[in-house]
């Protein structure tokens, strides 16, 4: 699969996609920003959550389903959403 088709496939699944280079991070498929602090940013990606942890984190740009983050990103964590209550 070439890179174009691979990217289109990733976006069609609505899965979190994170690109980090230096002191900049790009998070795609953003549905909601859940939590923002100097040390942590949590994003709702629909079926998953993405957490960026580090120092001096700041959201520099918000676009359609894309968030740009600046700061020292030390770790990235992915969480599944809780199952719906069926009781």
C-alpha positions in Angstrom: 0.0 0.0 0.0 1.5 3.4 -0.9 1.7 6.2 1.6 -1.3 8.1 0.1 -3.6 5.1 0.4 -2.3 4.3 3.9 -3.1 7.8 5.1 -6.6 7.8 3.6 -7.2 4.4 5.2 -6.1 5.7 8.7 -8.4 8.7 8.4 -11.4 6.7 7.2 -11.2 4.6 10.5 -11.5 7.7 12.7 -8.6 6.4 14.7 -6.3 8.7 16.6 -3.2 9.8 14.6 -0.3 11.6 16.3 2.7 13.1 14.6 5.5 14.5 16.7 8.6 16.3 15.6 10.8 18.3 17.9 8.6 20.4 20.2 5.5 20.2 18.0 2.7 17.6 17.9 -0.2 17.2 15.5 -3.2 15.2 16.6 -5.8 14.2 13.9 -9.3 12.9 14.1 -10.1 15.1 17.1 -13.7 15.2 18.3 -13.3 17.0 21.6 -10.6 18.5 23.8 -11.3 16.9 27.2 -8.5 18.3 29.4 -5.8 20.9 29.1 -3.0 21.7 31.6 0.6 22.7 31.4 1.6 19.1 31.8 -1.2 17.1 30.0 -3.6 17.4 27.1 -6.4 14.8 26.7 -8.2 14.5 23.4 -11.4 12.5 22.6 -11.0 10.8 19.2 -14.5 9.3 19.2 -13.9 5.7 20.1 -10.5 6.4 21.7 -8.7 9.0 23.9 -5.2 10.3 23.3 -3.2 11.9 26.1 0.0 13.9 25.6 2.1 14.4 28.7 5.1 16.7 29.1 6.1 20.2 30.1 5.0 23.6 28.9 2.3 22.1 26.7 0.1 24.6 24.9 -2.5 24.2 22.1 -1.3 26.6 19.3 -3.9 25.9 16.7 -7.3 24.2 16.4 -8.6 23.2 12.9 -11.3 20.8 11.6 -10.5 17.6 13.6 -6.9 18.7 14.0 -5.0 20.2 17.0 -1.4 21.4 17.0 0.4 21.3 20.3 3.7 22.9 21.2 6.0 22.1 24.2 8.2 19.3 25.4 6.2 16.1 24.7 7.5 13.3 26.9 4.9 10.6 26.4 1.8 9.7 24.4 -0.9 7.4 25.7 -3.9 5.9 24.0 -7.0 4.7 25.9 -10.1 2.9 24.7 -13.5 4.4 25.5 -15.6 2.8 28.2 -18.3 0.5 27.0 -21.9 1.8 27.0 -23.9 1.0 30.1 -26.4 -1.8 29.1 -28.1 -2.1 32.5 
